[in-house]
Amino acid sequence: MILVMDVGNTNIVLGAYDGKKLLNHWRLGTNREKTADEYGMFMMSLFSNDKIDTSNIEAVIIASVVPPIMYTLEHAIRKYLKKDPILVGPGIKTGINIKYENPREVGADRIVNAVAAIETYGGPVIVVDFGTATTFCAINSKADYLGGVICPGIKVSLEALFQKAAKLPRIDLVKPESVIGRTTIGNMQSGIIYGYIGQVDYIVKRMKKEMKEDNIKVVATGGLARLIASESETIDEINGHLTLEGLRIIYEKNK
């Protein structure tokens, strides 16, 4: 059994795999103030609750976009799981060619998503990840990571609207039935949801045009993928476990 961890700015997502089978997955809040013992005990309680025997964990692999938390998290894993974690970064085998001007700039989560998308769907493929930031990644039929786009995430945009506009309230992310809202909350929900759908479709169409390939599949992942994909004209697949799958695949390539 292996443990995979996707460390994001908002959440840490964990998954336990037995071979290719995802046994279970969990989501923790990312908190830079937590100690190694707090993270360790919290993980152990999750595993215990779901009857996961930690002595069966043979390896831990992590993709992180939050460097300040890594010392604490690595210490927790060494202390409670007795493993030295594998970190996705320079030097690790991925099977894709990164065409960035500086490959070290590409976030580990984006590389992992690209690996999973190529392995699962083949290329060419575009991955849209709805996280704290919304990222778009283009991978061609030769498994070249071409680059992509980074936008403010949906919740980040919503929070900025609440904080910067004195008369606008904090609202729930609910898709309104009509684009034309009749209340302030309805107006805001419409602007965020339908505005994001329009943004996603426009960016994907432009990316497809620049990639100059046929049959480009578009895969969405991340916590808010279903909300946007339900109305999108360009998203073909939703894969909520894409990042976890990518981590499993990278571990197999490097063990």
C-alpha positions in Angstrom: 0.0 0.0 0.0 1.2 3.5 -0.8 0.0 6.9 0.6 -0.2 9.8 -1.9 -0.5 13.4 -0.7 -1.5 16.5 -2.7 -0.6 19.5 -0.7 -2.4 22.6 -1.9 -2.9 26.1 -0.6 -6.3 25.4 0.8 -6.4 21.6 1.3 -4.2 18.6 1.7 -5.7 15.6 -0.1 -4.5 12.1 0.9 -5.2 8.8 -0.8 -4.3 5.2 0.1 -3.6 2.9 -2.8 -3.4 -0.9 -2.9 -1.8 -1.4 -6.4 -4.0 0.6 -8.7 -7.0 0.6 -6.4 -7.8 3.7 -4.4 -8.8 2.3 -1.0 -9.8 5.6 0.5 -9.1 9.3 0.4 -9.3 12.2 2.9 -9.1 16.0 2.9 -7.4 18.1 5.5 -7.3 21.9 5.8 -3.8 23.3 5.0 -2.7 25.1 8.1 0.9 26.5 8.4 0.5 26.9 12.1 -0.1 23.2 12.9 2.8 21.2 14.4 4.1 17.9 13.1 2.4 16.2 16.0 -0.9 17.7 15.2 -0.7 16.6 11.6 0.6 13.2 12.6 -2.1 12.5 15.1 -4.8 13.8 12.8 -3.7 11.5 10.0 -3.4 8.6 12.3 -7.0 9.1 13.6 -8.3 9.2 10.0 -6.5 6.0 9.2 -7.7 4.3 12.4 -11.3 5.4 11.8 -11.2 3.7 8.3 -9.3 0.7 9.5 -6.1 1.5 7.5 -3.2 -0.4 9.0 -0.3 2.1 8.7 2.3 -0.7 9.0 1.2 -1.8 5.5 2.2 1.6 4.0 5.4 0.9 2.0 5.9 4.5 0.7 4.6 8.0 0.8 4.8 10.4 -2.2 3.9 14.1 -2.1 3.2 16.9 -4.6 3.3 20.2 -2.9 2.8 23.9 -3.9 3.2 25.1 -0.3 7.0 25.0 0.6 6.6 26.6 4.1 4.6 23.6 5.3 6.9 20.9 4.0 9.4 20.6 6.9 6.5 20.1 9.4 4.7 17.6 7.1 7.8 15.6 6.3 8.7 15.4 10.0 5.1 14.2 10.8 5.4 11.4 8.2 8.9 10.3 9.4 7.7 10.2 13.1 4.3 8.6 12.7 4.5 6.6 9.5 8.3 5.7 9.7 8.8 6.6 6.1 11.0 9.1 4.2 8.5 10.8 1.7 9.3 11.0 -2.0 8.8 14.6 -3.2 7.7 15.4 -6.8 10.3 17.8 -8.1 13.4 18.2 -10.3 15.0 14.9 -11.0 12.0 12.7 -10.6 10.9 10.5 -13.6 7.5 11.6 -15.0 7.5 10.5 -18.6 6.6 13.9 -19.9 8.9 16.6 -21.5 8.4 20.0 -20.0 8.7 22.8 -22.6 8.6 25.7 -20.1 11.4 28.2 -20.4 12.3 27.3 -16.8 10.9 23.8 -16.0 11.5 24.3 -12.3 8.7 27.0 -12.3 6.0 24.4 -13.1 3.9 23.5 -10.0 4.2 19.9 -8.8 0.5 19.5 -8.9 0.4 20.5 -12.6 3.1 18.0 -13.5 1.2 15.3 -11.6 -2.1 16.2 -13.4 -0.4 16.1 -16.8 1.1 12.6 -16.0 -2.3 11.2 -15.0 -4.0 12.8 -18.0 -1.6 11.4 -20.5 -1.7 7.9 -18.9 -5.5 7.8 -18.6 -6.7 9.6 -21.7 -3.6 9.9 -24.0 -2.6 13.1 -25.8 -3.4 15.7 -26.8 -5.1 16.8 -23.6 -5.9 19.9 -21.7 -6.3 19.7 -17.9 -8.3 22.3 -16.0 -7.8 22.2 -12.2 -10.2 24.1 -10.1 -8.3 24.8 -6.9 -7.2 27.9 -5.0 -6.0 29.0 -8.4 -7.6 27.7 -11.6 -4.9 26.2 -13.8 -5.0 25.1 -17.4 -2.3 22.8 -18.7 -1.7 21.8 -22.4 0.0 18.5 -23.2 0.4 17.4 -26.8 0.3 14.0 -28.5 4.1 13.6 -27.9 3.6 13.9 -24.1 5.2 17.4 -24.3 4.0 19.7 -21.5 3.6 22.9 -23.5 2.5 25.3 -20.8 -0.8 26.8 -19.8 -2.7 29.5 -17.9 -3.2 30.4 -14.3 -6.3 32.4 -13.1 -7.6 33.4 -9.7 -9.7 30.5 -8.3 -13.5 30.8 -7.9 -13.4 31.2 -4.2 -10.5 33.6 -4.3 -12.5 35.8 -6.7 -15.6 35.6 -4.6 -13.7 36.5 -1.4 -12.0 39.5 -3.1 -15.5 40.8 -4.2 -16.8 40.6 -0.6 -13.7 42.2 0.8 -13.3 45.1 -1.7 -16.9 46.1 -2.2 -18.4 47.5 1.0 -22.1 46.7 0.2 -21.7 43.3 -1.2 -22.2 40.3 1.1 -20.4 37.0 1.4 -22.4 34.4 -0.5 -22.6 30.7 -1.1 -21.5 29.2 -4.4 -24.8 28.2 -5.8 -25.6 28.1 -9.5 -28.7 30.3 -10.2 -31.3 29.2 -12.7 -31.2 32.5 -14.6 -28.2 34.6 -15.7 -30.2 37.7 -15.1 -30.4 38.0 -11.3 -33.2 39.8 -9.5 -31.3 40.2 -6.1 -27.8 41.3 -5.2 -27.0 37.8 -4.2 -28.4 36.4 -7.4 -26.4 38.9 -9.4 -23.2 37.9 -7.6 -23.8 34.2 -8.0 -24.6 34.6 -11.7 -21.5 36.7 -12.3 -19.2 34.3 -10.5 -20.6 31.0 -11.9 -21.5 32.0 -15.4 -18.5 34.3 -15.7 -16.2 31.5 -14.8 -17.9 29.1 -17.3 -17.4 31.7 -20.0 -13.8 32.2 -19.0 -13.1 28.5 -19.0 -14.7 27.9 -22.4 -12.9 30.9 -24.0 -9.5 29.9 -22.7 -9.9 26.3 -23.7 -10.9 27.3 -27.2 -7.9 29.6 -27.6 -5.6 26.9 -26.3 -7.0 24.3 -28.7 -6.4 26.8 -31.5 -2.7 27.3 -30.5 -2.1 23.6 -30.0 -3.0 22.9 -33.6 -4.0 19.3 -33.1 -7.2 17.3 -33.6 -9.3 15.5 -31.0 -8.0 17.4 -27.9 -9.6 16.0 -24.8 -10.4 18.4 -22.0 -10.4 17.0 -18.4 -11.5 18.9 -15.3 -10.4 18.2 -11.8 -10.5 19.9 -8.4 -13.2 20.6 -5.8 -15.4 22.9 -8.0 -15.0 21.0 -11.3 -18.6 19.6 -11.3 -20.1 23.0 -10.7 -18.5 24.5 -13.8 -18.4 21.5 -16.0 -22.2 21.0 -15.8 -22.6 24.1 -18.0 -19.3 24.2 -19.9 -19.3 23.6 -23.7 -15.6 22.5 -23.7 -15.1 20.1 -20.8 -15.3 16.4 -21.8 -14.4 14.6 -18.6 -14.5 15.2 -14.8 -11.9 13.2 -12.8 -11.9 14.1 -9.2 -8.9 11.9 -8.4 -6.7 12.9 -11.2 -3.9 14.3 -9.0 -4.0 11.3 -6.7 -3.8 9.0 -9.7 -0.8 11.0 -11.1 1.1 10.6 -7.8 0.5 6.8 -7.9 1.7 6.6 -11.5 4.8 8.7 -10.7 5.6 6.4 -7.8 5.4 3.4 -10.1 7.8 5.1 -12.5 10.3 5.8 -9.8 10.2 2.9 -7.3 
